[in-house]
Amino acid sequence: MRYLIGIDDTDNEFTRGTGFRTRDLTSLIHQNKLGSVYAISRHQLFVHPEIPYTSHNSSACLDIETDDIDKVKAFSVDYLQRESADGSDVGLCIALYQAVTERIMNWGHRAKKEILYQEEAYLIAKEENVYLEGFLGTKGGIIGALAGVGLRKFGNDGRFFWLSGKELREFNGIYTSSELFETSHFDQIISSDGQIINPKDRIFVNEWLRPVMRNYKISVIVEPSLNEPEYEWRIASKEYIKSISD
């Protein structure tokens, strides 16, 4: 069955971030044959002086298929309690994909523009029947963990920093559109103005490949190359991807 696992606030200013922790947890889930993680997405939340965060106030969400979510939950709890940094306020949310309701998605949207509080997060999780728990510190990461699950289900928010098939950071060089499809689980490759890319078109991929979620599709965004005879397209700039996914 398909589940979403939201994680937030695992780090402090001296340690590796939540992105690293979720990739490491994913690797261990696979090594222990507990399930198959399909993707990990990043979701930007509200940045405000009254909201404590380490660097950018973003949460992460694992999209996973598993036949034993209880084992995955126990494994994830043990990992987060053991590996999260001193001073972190870890939050963990686990929900059956189809059970993520409009109310939870709305919480995610609110978390991008409002100061929210733990009491309401716990209430929503209880009434919508999803698992939500905090560890260490203030446990304030539950706000972002619940928001990450809601925003991932919404289908039009965030960007991906890990996909099954091939580590995104390993892509570098020139590929045809069809070659990119063969190496990872993208749903579409489109230009910044929405044009579908021809399978034979060549794309220059640099070290910052970050697909975004568009209309429930994992989408690689490209832009036309200028005066480059070796390829027709290049991966859209880091600045552009951030502007459409934060």
C-alpha positions as CSV (number, residue, x, y, z in Angstrom):
1,M,0.0,0.0,0.0
2,R,1.1,3.6,-0.6
3,Y,1.9,5.9,2.2
4,L,3.3,9.4,2.7
5,I,5.9,10.0,5.5
6,G,6.4,13.6,6.5
7,I,9.6,14.5,8.4
8,D,10.7,17.9,9.7
9,D,13.4,19.5,11.9
10,T,16.0,16.8,12.4
11,D,19.0,19.0,12.4
12,N,20.8,21.9,14.1
13,E,23.1,24.5,12.6
14,F,26.2,22.3,12.9
15,T,24.8,19.0,11.4
16,R,23.5,17.6,8.1
17,G,20.0,18.7,7.1
18,T,16.7,16.9,6.9
19,G,17.4,16.1,3.2
20,F,20.4,14.0,4.2
21,R,18.5,12.3,7.0
22,T,15.6,11.3,4.7
23,R,17.9,9.9,2.1
24,D,19.8,8.0,4.7
25,L,16.5,6.6,6.2
26,T,15.4,5.7,2.7
27,S,18.6,3.7,2.1
28,L,18.1,1.8,5.4
29,I,14.4,1.1,4.6
30,H,15.6,-0.5,1.3
31,Q,18.5,-2.4,2.9
32,N,16.1,-3.9,5.5
33,K,13.5,-4.7,2.8
34,L,10.8,-2.8,4.7
35,G,9.3,-1.1,1.6
36,S,10.1,0.8,-1.6
37,V,10.5,4.5,-1.5
38,Y,9.5,6.1,-4.8
39,A,10.4,9.7,-4.2
40,I,11.4,12.3,-1.6
41,S,10.1,15.8,-2.0
42,R,11.0,19.1,-0.3
43,H,8.2,21.6,0.6
44,Q,8.9,25.2,1.6
45,L,7.1,26.5,4.6
46,F,6.5,30.0,6.0
47,V,9.7,31.9,7.0
48,H,9.0,34.3,9.9
49,P,11.0,35.6,12.9
50,E,8.6,33.9,15.3
51,I,9.0,30.4,13.7
52,P,12.2,28.6,14.8
53,Y,14.0,26.8,11.9
54,T,17.6,25.9,11.1
55,S,18.2,27.2,7.6
56,H,15.2,27.4,5.2
57,N,12.1,26.1,7.1
58,S,11.3,23.3,4.7
59,S,10.0,19.8,5.4
60,A,10.4,16.5,3.5
61,C,8.0,13.8,2.4
62,L,8.8,10.2,1.5
63,D,6.4,8.5,-0.9
64,I,6.6,4.8,-0.1
65,E,5.0,1.4,-0.9
66,T,5.0,-1.1,1.9
67,D,3.1,-4.1,3.1
68,D,3.9,-3.5,6.8
69,I,3.6,0.2,7.8
70,D,3.9,-0.7,11.5
71,K,7.4,-1.9,10.9
72,V,8.3,1.1,8.9
73,K,6.9,3.4,11.6
74,A,8.8,1.7,14.4
75,F,12.0,1.7,12.2
76,S,11.5,5.4,11.4
77,V,10.9,6.4,15.0
78,D,14.0,4.5,16.2
79,Y,16.1,6.1,13.4
80,L,14.9,9.7,14.2
81,Q,15.4,9.3,17.9
82,R,18.9,8.0,17.4
83,E,20.2,10.1,14.5
84,S,18.5,13.5,14.9
85,A,20.7,16.3,16.2
86,D,20.8,17.7,19.7
87,G,18.5,20.7,19.9
88,S,16.3,19.6,17.0
89,D,12.5,19.4,17.4
90,V,11.7,16.4,15.2
91,G,8.3,15.7,13.8
92,L,7.0,12.5,12.1
93,C,3.7,12.1,10.2
94,I,2.6,8.9,8.5
95,A,-0.6,8.6,6.4
96,L,-2.1,6.3,3.9
97,Y,-2.0,8.2,0.6
98,Q,-5.7,8.0,-0.2
99,A,-6.5,9.0,3.4
100,V,-4.8,12.4,3.2
101,T,-7.9,14.7,3.3
102,E,-8.6,18.2,2.0
103,R,-8.2,19.3,5.6
104,I,-4.7,18.1,5.8
105,M,-3.9,19.6,2.4
106,N,-5.3,22.9,3.6
107,W,-3.0,22.7,6.7
108,G,-0.1,22.4,4.3
109,H,-1.2,25.5,2.4
110,R,-1.6,27.4,5.6
111,A,1.9,26.4,6.8
112,K,3.3,28.2,3.8
113,K,1.8,31.6,4.9
114,E,0.8,31.4,8.6
115,I,2.2,30.8,12.0
116,L,0.6,27.6,13.2
117,Y,0.6,25.7,16.5
118,Q,1.1,22.2,17.7
119,E,-2.2,21.8,19.4
120,E,-4.1,22.2,16.1
121,A,-1.8,19.9,14.3
122,Y,-2.4,17.1,16.9
123,L,-6.2,17.8,16.7
124,I,-6.2,17.5,12.9
125,A,-4.1,14.3,12.9
126,K,-6.4,12.7,15.5
127,E,-9.6,13.6,13.8
128,E,-8.3,12.7,10.3
129,N,-6.8,9.4,11.7
130,V,-3.2,9.9,10.7
131,Y,-0.1,9.2,12.8
132,L,1.7,12.3,14.1
133,E,4.4,12.4,16.8
134,G,7.2,14.6,17.9
135,F,10.5,13.8,19.5
136,L,13.2,15.8,21.2
137,G,13.1,19.5,22.0
138,T,9.8,21.3,21.6
139,K,8.6,18.6,19.1
140,G,7.6,21.6,16.9
141,G,8.6,19.6,13.8
142,I,5.1,18.0,13.8
143,I,3.7,21.2,12.2
144,G,6.0,20.8,9.2
145,A,5.7,17.0,9.0
146,L,1.9,17.2,8.7
147,A,2.3,20.0,6.2
148,G,4.7,18.0,4.1
149,V,2.2,15.2,3.8
150,G,-0.6,17.5,2.8
151,L,1.5,19.4,0.3
152,R,2.7,16.2,-1.3
153,K,-0.8,14.9,-1.7
154,F,-1.9,18.2,-3.1
155,G,0.1,17.5,-6.3
156,N,1.3,21.0,-7.2
157,D,3.9,21.9,-4.6
158,G,7.6,21.3,-3.9
159,R,10.5,19.8,-5.7
160,F,12.2,16.4,-5.6
161,F,15.7,15.8,-4.4
162,W,15.6,12.0,-4.6
163,L,13.9,9.6,-7.0
164,S,14.1,5.8,-7.3
165,G,16.1,4.6,-10.2
166,K,19.1,6.9,-10.0
167,E,20.4,9.4,-7.5
168,L,19.6,12.8,-9.0
169,R,23.1,14.2,-8.2
170,E,24.6,11.5,-10.4
171,F,23.1,13.1,-13.6
172,N,25.6,15.2,-15.5
173,G,26.1,15.6,-19.2
174,I,24.0,15.5,-22.3
175,Y,21.0,13.1,-22.6
176,T,18.2,12.7,-25.0
177,S,14.7,13.1,-23.5
178,S,14.1,9.4,-23.9
179,E,17.4,8.5,-22.1
180,L,16.3,10.6,-19.1
181,F,13.0,8.7,-18.9
182,E,14.8,5.4,-19.0
183,T,17.1,6.3,-16.0
184,S,14.6,7.6,-13.4
185,H,11.0,7.9,-12.6
186,F,10.0,11.2,-14.2
187,D,6.5,11.6,-15.4
188,Q,7.2,14.4,-18.0
189,I,9.9,16.6,-19.3
190,I,8.5,20.0,-20.3
191,S,9.8,23.5,-21.2
192,S,9.2,26.4,-18.8
193,D,6.2,27.4,-21.1
194,G,4.7,24.0,-20.9
195,Q,5.9,22.5,-24.2
196,I,6.4,18.7,-24.3
197,I,9.9,17.8,-25.3
198,N,10.5,15.5,-28.3
199,P,12.0,12.2,-27.2
200,K,15.0,12.7,-29.5
201,D,15.8,16.2,-28.3
202,R,19.1,16.5,-26.4
203,I,19.2,18.1,-23.0
204,F,22.2,19.3,-21.0
205,V,21.9,18.3,-17.4
206,N,24.0,19.9,-14.7
207,E,24.5,18.9,-11.1
208,W,21.3,20.6,-9.9
209,L,18.5,18.5,-11.4
210,R,15.4,19.1,-9.3
211,P,12.1,17.9,-10.8
212,V,9.0,19.7,-9.5
213,M,5.4,18.5,-9.0
214,R,3.0,19.8,-11.6
215,N,-0.6,18.5,-11.8
216,Y,0.4,15.3,-9.9
217,K,3.3,14.7,-12.3
218,I,7.0,14.6,-11.4
219,S,8.2,17.2,-14.0
220,V,11.6,18.0,-15.3
221,I,11.6,21.6,-16.4
222,V,14.0,22.7,-19.3
223,E,14.7,25.9,-21.1
224,P,16.0,26.4,-24.7
225,S,19.7,26.4,-25.2
226,L,21.2,29.5,-26.8
227,N,23.8,29.0,-29.6
228,E,24.6,25.5,-28.4
229,P,25.0,23.1,-31.4
230,E,25.4,20.0,-29.2
231,Y,21.9,20.2,-27.5
232,E,18.5,21.8,-27.9
233,W,17.6,22.3,-24.2
234,R,19.2,22.7,-20.8
235,I,17.8,22.1,-17.3
236,A,16.1,25.2,-16.0
237,S,18.2,27.3,-13.7
238,K,18.4,26.8,-10.0
239,E,16.9,30.2,-9.5
240,Y,13.9,29.5,-11.7
241,I,13.2,26.1,-10.1
242,K,13.3,27.7,-6.7
243,S,10.9,30.4,-7.8
244,I,8.2,27.9,-9.0
245,S,8.6,25.4,-6.2
246,D,9.1,27.4,-3.0
